[in-house]
């Protein structure tokens, strides 16, 4: 029987795979209250928990499962776990660091259950779970204090330790992929990659997906029109910084809409030895911080990516919904996936 990594690689060789859209945007539709974020054990927790969306995997698991199902129904091949802020570091803001492993385990388990249900309904379209690892709310490269540029609020080792615990929970819960996303500081991402390698060694998991390893996806964030990450790297520099690991894919997400993301994505498409992913926002936010770009407009902007053969994995970030993912899935079905450099070389030799 083909394992899930083999199945994923096979699917990527044949078509553009669709990643899901925003989790936070969908959660907002439920207009939840403070009580909705509290499990019975947290009924008397002294801090406000509203807004700690990852905690909903414990307090309101059916809502999270429903959101996953909506994205699968819209055409997603890969859903992300509800774990963007599920590190001990990020959960410390709520005094919930002790729940980090549990949140990751339960979130991956929920996503796994939904993915397996949809795969069973249509085995020719297998569904996959990406264990989502966000950047944390600390940066290893920059000082949060303008008066003390040498100060750091977090160390590399502290980040690696937190990421390792997150990875263990995601793997135990059944994640098919580990996705390090929304990278604004490459040093944070390097800590995540170090932690992933450490955990894989513990569990005798090969690092290379071609050798049966659990695939690793990396997705950076270009923060503005300067074309750089927050820590100052260009797209090419970012790519070089993380290319020491045999990744499944490298890509860009968040901060920008599809139109604005295009020139930076082209750099990855031209130079990356891995599959390339993109999941832009639904345009740029308006003056109220909301996203107005509709599904069809976003799909129209993405069409150029697909015409030029720039992508292997396509999804949505802030402001995107199942409607956006459905439009992207229908659009992507008409185009061939980007060819890896080794595939192009083989064709030339043939």
Steps between C-alpha positions, in 0.01 A plus 500: 500500500630844405582718801385859523837654410518292182142594420574870554805492272302317234221758513750788478654349188162499330323822595495819702389420854264729687569616853219629721422863585493707817403339829458829689265644238274199533509501880384864498177389331402316817504818717634309798501622860756468777326187630541327164878503544488335842507128565357385835855490636548865403170628636677701771814589305592856608591633155269577210521223239282648227704524181720202581368319194725197537329425830174435313640161400443408865196710592301489173647216290189465285538857374856427389394173335219683319744758364736228379208325330388822329844542346511139384155541344630810322774293337797516738747212487690613809363653819707669768463413865362766733841553661644825365571628854524167681854531635586535867634846407179634345273328752695662785302819430196313633691311773426180307848381403426170672228427240719547191561129433134414560376773265730375224411136553124558510507745207687252281268222611191704403643584159605138447148376572346739247766427237449126535123540467535688171766263366272204576220668303727545196826299515610641162530842667699437819492777761796604711568674832768767537610565856513881514788666683480879525789740560419558872462853636875535558784564258854368538658751260349829610478693823153601621666797674613782269719633780686170533563355152712217639222366721308185401173388660566136408798275430550247223503215753175615661333514160633157402375347824151646451484394136614146585212457744260626235636260238469205738135580562421546131665172402332308780164640390547380143638786289621399152707815449674751725438855375712785635313807384474879502875529555598862560829413672711232334688429823170392656446272201848355540417422863185324380694300242761408761220380731334299222828328415555425869155343542536302176830359627332402828236308308720365220301695241696574180539871429454461125142425389640304205641259757165465675539793738217723616513797260591850616345809342645847553310821432650846546337841522604804298384779726472794259590643159870493588488131411666392823408305808474691829852387587627655176550212258411503133303206363813340354695544823214341691501205260875449536472517880264204525618287206732286714196287588339267241165679506181396329423860408591861551256784452350827613188589695330784686567879509434549127226417252557287191574798274768637734651156567565416135855642448634331813333173418665511159841501669415176680352345186822573310748395766350254750602133477178414686129518422366857528195609700303822533210595719448875482252712692168602347659822376627770734306595815274806496516780758312278747743210459247295303546325167263592218636302205244254371567143393480564125725806512762305694480208256545741207817638656636150565441398138828663396692283750346192350544603136871544561529162674621651827312288753455151642290586807242779517280623784388806690603690812334791684147582389457191283205266541371176345359715219851622418644148519226367272578767240873427523443125472288537187759734349797277584337194344557657158878536536803276530718510813842661500772257400790442733842579357594131499189419294594765245853360481368148442279625216798678341713185520220290351 
